[in-house]
């Protein structure tokens, strides 16, 4: 439920910023295609260009980074990543 609410809020804020003439960067995992499509649909409806930047890391690097996290907002660790 929290994940869904987070994506909905990001989408709401992105729309507000775009309608005000601003630019938006959405930093998210987009593990489900439907969530990604919501943002792409928004850009299409508003007639703004969109680009997707996909960042990848090897499993070893991902694990090293996740295990080294301290004091950030996310509770996702290696188990969630898998």
N, C-alpha and C positions, 0 to 999 in steps of 0.2 A: 504493500500500500504506500509506504514512504517513497519508494522508487517511482511509482506512478505519479505521485504528487509532485515530486521533484522535477520530473520531465515536463509535466503540465505547467509548472511555474516557470521553468526555463522557456518554454514555448510562449507563454503569456508575456514574459519580459522581452523576449526577442521581437515579438510582434509590436509591442509598444515602442521599442527603440527604432525599429524599421519604419514604422508609421510616422515617427518624429523626424525621419530623415537621417538617422544614425546608421552605423555599421555594427554588426554583431559577430562575435566569435562564440560558438557553443562548444565547450570542451566536455565531451561526454563519451561514454563507452558505446552506446547505441547497440547493445547486444541483441536487441530485437529490431528487425527491419521496420516494423510498423512505427516505432519511435523515430527512427531516422526519416522515414517518409513524411511524418507530420511536419518536420522542419523544412523538408524539400517542397512540400505542398504549400507551406506558408510563403516561401520565397517565390514560388510560381504565381500564387494568387496576388502577391504584391508587386510582381514584375521586377524583382531584384535578382542580380546574378548570385550564384551560389557555387561554392567549391568545397570539396571534402578532402581533408588531409588525414591520411591513415598512418598512424605510427605503430610500428611493430617492434618487438624485442624477442630475442630467443627465450625459450622457457627458463634457461639458467639465469639470464639477466633479469627477467621478470621476477623470479623467485628471490634473487638477491635484493632487488629494489623493494619488494613487498616486505621481506623480513627485516629490512633496515628502516622501515617507516616508524616514526615516533611522533606522537602528539599532533597528527593531522586530523582532519574532520572525518575521513572515511574509516569505516570499520572493516573494509574488505582486506582480506589477507590472501595468502596463497591458496587456501581452501576455496574461497570464493572465486578466485581467478580460474581454478581448475574447473 
